[in-house]
Amino acid sequence: MNHPVSETPHSTPSLSATTSCRGTSSDADDSPATSHRFGLTPISGFSSYRSLAVLYGHIGSVSSLALCGEFILSASQAKDIIVWQQPNLRQFTKFGQGDGSVKALVTVANKVFTAHQDSRIRVWKVSRSSENVFKLVDSLPTTKDYLGKFMKQSNYVQTRRHHRRLWIEHADSISCLAVHNGLIYSGSWDKTLKVWRISDLKCLESIKAHDDAINGLVASRGIVYSASADGKIKGWRKEGKSPHFLKGILEGHKNVSLNSVVTTEEGWLVYGGGSDGFVMGWLGNEEFNSWKIVCEVKAHQMAVLCMYLVGDYLCSGSADKSIRVWKREVGGGLSRVGVIRGHEGPVKCLQASPVSVGGGFMLYSGSLDKSLRVWWVAKNSNRKEESIQGLHHKG
């Protein structure tokens, strides 16, 4: 999701020499979390990027990232969620162990929502006044939701042969979450998109959204976009008290999975990242009922796994272990600013701070190499590798 970049009068960040810290977790089989910090040395020869820290502590690959006030949350395929406290990037606490592999997480006010491989969403309350800062308070679907529906046969749907579930339940791993206008959206490998009301955690809708697994969600201007392994991004809109309806379909490349989707804050531009290494961009009209392709870039040599928009900058992470930084041009084209390397495994997730720091922004990346890396990326860089606006342009 795109976040406007607000300017604050910070100087270029500087960090101390390499240090390490031990986490607060007492699990005997966990390795102690470590935080390696580096001076402001150029990355890949570009003076516009700096590696600030490499954070270890997860047993499995890092699957999702989120910002929560002063904290950075990193979720793992090994069921744990580590809370890193800024600005010193030390491990503050750990929670969520034993609740199924964590696939996605989002924060809303004083709550954290985590999506799991066991088809459940868990809700955690954040309170600094409590000893247990991140406290599990509920899971979705809620017990109240179950009890209100399980007696009625019409509430059951066929999920696969000889298997029936309540329509409020996901039948497979939940892969992504999005928040918009008081609602939580969950996308799953079961091909459905479910809509939950934040105020009472009730499931309002279940949409048969795609012909294959849903890999990514993003919402803006009353429309939620779902990206799928079926090669399509679909836009869903809600008007008043009516259910969501299909607003449009954005077609990707044939037989290519779309793994990630982002949109600008104003909602006109939508970008999708594919398993063929392409990033595609679509521009919508004023009614959001028609989109045209305005950008088609060979961004990586391997699959694009994640993207993040911050201001006019788009960052893409890939199975090729690199992060590429792009500047949005008028009309939706992309200028490639540079490449960030450092991860030893595929880059699975990205997050960025909306606050400007020293004329740039903080970028966080999680990888299958089990690390969380922190970067400082300059804005308004004078160096651009190339401008890519045409279709089928090789990067």
N, C-alpha and C positions, 0 to 999 in steps of 0.2 A: 504494500500500500504506500502511496506517496505521502510524505509529510513535508509541509513547508519548512524551509530552513530559516530560523530566526537568528539574527546576529547578536552576539554578546561579545563584549570587549575582552576576550581572552587572548593571551599570547600563544605562540606556537607551543604545543605541549612538550614537556620534557620529563623523562622518567629516569629513575636511578639505575645503577648497575644491577646486574642479575642478582635476584634474591629468590628465596623460596619460603613457602608457608605451609603449615599443616592444617587440614580441615578440621571442623568441629565434629565430624561423624566419628562414632566409636566402633563402626563395623570392622571386625578383625580382618576380613578378607579384602578390604578396600585399600588401595594404595593411597598414600597421603597426597592431597591436592598440592600442586606446585604452581608457582607463578614466575615465569621467566620474563624479565623486562629488558628492553634493549634501548640503546641510544637512538637518536634520530638519524639513522643511516638510510641512504636511498635504497629503493627496491627496484631490481631489474634495470638499474641505470636511470630511473626517472626521479627527478628531484621533487616530484609532487606527491610522493607516497612515503609513509614511514611505518615500520613495524614497531608497535609499542609494547606488546606483551604476547606471550604464548602461555595459555592456562591449561593445566592438566588436572585430572581428578576423576574423569569418567571411566568406567570399566568398559563401556561399549562406545560405538560411534555416536557423535553428537547429531541429533536429529532435528532440533528446533531451538530457536532463540527468541527471547522477548525482553523488553525493557519494562521495569516495574519500579517507578520512582527512582530511588538511588541504587537500585539493584539491576544486575543483568542475570536473567535466568537462562540456564542451558539445560536442555532435556536430552536424555540418552536412550538408545535402543536397549540399554541394560537396566531400564526401569527407574533410574534415579534422576532427580532434578537438583542441580547445584545452583546456589544463590551466591553470586559474586558481588561484593560491595564496592561501589565506586567512591572516590577516585583511585584508591590504592589497589583495587582488583584482587583483594584477598577473599578467600572463601568465607562467607558469613554463616551459612548453614546448608543442609541438604535435606530434601524431603521427597516423598513419593515412592520409596523403595517398595517392591513387592506388589505393585498395582498394575503390572503389565507394561510391556515396552511402550515408551512414550513417543508418539508420532508427531504431535503438534501441541502448542500452547499459546494462549492469548491472555492478555490482562485487561480487566475492565474495573475501573475505580479501585476498590480494595479487594477484588477477587481475581483469582487466577483459574482459568479453565484449561484442563489438560486432556488431550485425546489419546486413547490407548489402543493397543493392538487387540485387547480383549473386547472391543466394540463398545466400550463405555467412555463417558466423559466425566471427569471428576472436578469438583468445585472446591477451591481452597480459599479460605478467608485470610487476609493479610492484616496483622495487628501487631504493631511495635510494643503495645502495652502488655502483650501476653508473652510468656516464656516460649510458647510454641508459636513462633511468628507466622508460619504457614500451616494453618490448621484445616484438615479435611472436614468439610461441613455437609457435603452431599455428593451424589453421583447421578448422572442422567442415563436413562430415564429415572425419575424419582420414584420412590415407593408409592407416593400419593398418585402419581400418574399411572403406575401399574394397577393399583387397586381400583382405579376408576374405569379401567378398560378390559381387564383380563377375563371378565365373566361374559363378555359379549363376543360371539363368534365373528361378527362383521368387522371387528377390530384386528383380526388376524389376516396375514398375507402369506402367500407362498414364497419362500425364499430360495429353496431348491427342492429337488425331488424328495418327497416324504418329510419335508421340514416346513413348519409354519411358525411365524413369530408375530408378536404385536407390531403394528405399523410404526409405533414409536421407537422400536429397537433397531439398531443397525445389525446387519447379519454378518458383517466382516469388519476388518480393521478400519478405524477412523483415521484418515490420512491427513486431514487439514481442517482448520477452523478459521472463521472470520467473524468480526463484530461490526454491526451497523444498526443505527436507529433503534437501540434497545433490544436487538435480537442477536442471538448467536447462531451461526450457520455451521453445520458439520457435513463434510464430504467424506465418502467412504469407498472402499474397494467393492462394496456391494452395489455400486452404481447409483446410489440415492443421495439426495441432498435433503437434510432435515433442518427444520427451523425451530428454534427454542426461544422462549421469552425470558429475558434476563430477570425480570422482577419476581417471577414465581417459579422459574425453571421448568415451565410446562412446554411440552412438545406441541407445536401448533400445526406443522405440516410435514409431510414426507413426499418428496418429489422424485419420480423416476426420471432422473436427469440425463443419463448417458447410457451408451451401449457397452461401456467398459469402465474400469476403475476411475474414480475422481482423484486427481493428484494435487489440485490447487484451488484455492478460493480467494477472492478479493471483492470488496464491496465499496461502492462510491455512488453518490447522487441517486440513491434509491434503487440501484441495480447491483445485484450480486452476480459475479462472473465465476463460472466453474470450468476448470481445465481438466481434460480427461485423456486417458490412454487411447480413446477412440479418435483422437486427432482433432477434436473440436473444442472451442470455448463457447459456452452458452451464457447469454445474459438473461437474468430473471428479475422481474420487477414486481413490486407490491404497491398497489394503490388503495388507500383507505383500509377498510376491513376485509377486502377481498383477498383470496389466496394469491400467491405468486404465480405469474404466468410467463411463458417464454417470450422474451422481447426480441431476441435475435440469435443467430448462429454465426460464429466466426470460424471459418474453415482453415485448418492448418494444412500441412503437407500430407499427402496420402500415405497411409500405413506408418505414420509417425506419431508417437505418443507426445502429448503436450504435458509437460511436467510442472510448469509454474505459470502463474498469471499475475500481472500487476497492472494497476491503472493510475493515472494521474488524479490529483485531488479534484480537479474540475470534472473529471470523468470522460473527457472527450477521447483520450488516447488509451488504448489497451495493448499491452505487450504480452506475448506468450513465448515461452522457451521450450524447445522441442528436443526429442531424443536424437535428432540428426545434427545437433549443434547449432541450429538456426534460432535466431530471435526474430519474431515477426511482430509488426505493429499495425493496428487498425485504428482508423479515425472515424468516430461516429458523428452523425448529424445532430441537429438541435433536438429532435424528437427521440433520439436514441433508438431508432427502429431500423437504421441502416448503417453499415460500417464498410469502409473500403480499406484495402491494404495500402499502407503508405511506407512500410519498411520491411525488408526481408534480408537479413544479414546472417552470413555464416560467421557466428560469433566465436565458436569453439570447435576444436577438432573432435570432441566427443560430446555426449549429451549435456544439455543445459539442465541442471538439477534445481536451481533456485535463482530468484531475482529479487531485487529490492530497489525501489525508487525513493530518492531523497532530493527534494527540490527538482532541479533540472538534470540530475545525474541518475543514471540507471547502472546498477551493478549486477553482474551475472556470474554465478558460480557453476562449475562444471565438473563432470567426471574426469576431465583432463587435469585436475588438481589446481587449476588456476581460477583467478577472479579477474574479470575484465570490467573496466570502468568506461562508461559511455556518457556523452553529453547530448541531451535532446536538442534537436534543431527545430526551427519553425517548420510546421507541417508534419512533424513526427519522425523525421529522419534521425539518425544517430551518428555522432562523431566519436570515434574510438579514441579515448584519452590515453589509455595505457593498460598494462597487464600487471597484476599482483601475483607473485608466486611465493610459496613458503610451505603450504600444506603438503604432507606426504601421502595424502589420500584424496579421494573425490570431495569436493566442497558441497555439502548437503544443505546448508542453510545460511542465510544472511540477515543481518539486522543493522540498522543505522540510527544514530541519534539525530533528531530534528534540530538540535541546538548547534549553531556554528561555533567552532573552536579554532582560534588562530587562523581564520580565513579558510577553514576546511571543515570536515565533519568526521566523526568517529564511526568506523565501520567494524562490525563484529562478524566473524565467520566461523562456522562449525563444520567439522569434517569427519569422514570415516576413519581418520587417523587418531580419533578420540580427543582431539584438542580443540580449544576455542582460542582464536587469534584476534587480536585487537589492532586495528590499523588507523592511522590518521591519513585522510585523503584531502588534498588541496582542492579548493574550488577555483574557478576562473583561471585554470592552468593555461599558460601560453603555448603549451606543446600539445598538438593534436596529431595523432598518427595519420588519420585520414577521415574524410567525411563520407558517410555511407547513407545515401538516401534512396537510391534506385532499388528496383526489385532484382532479386537473384544476384546481388553483388557479393562476390567472394571476399571475405575478410581475412 
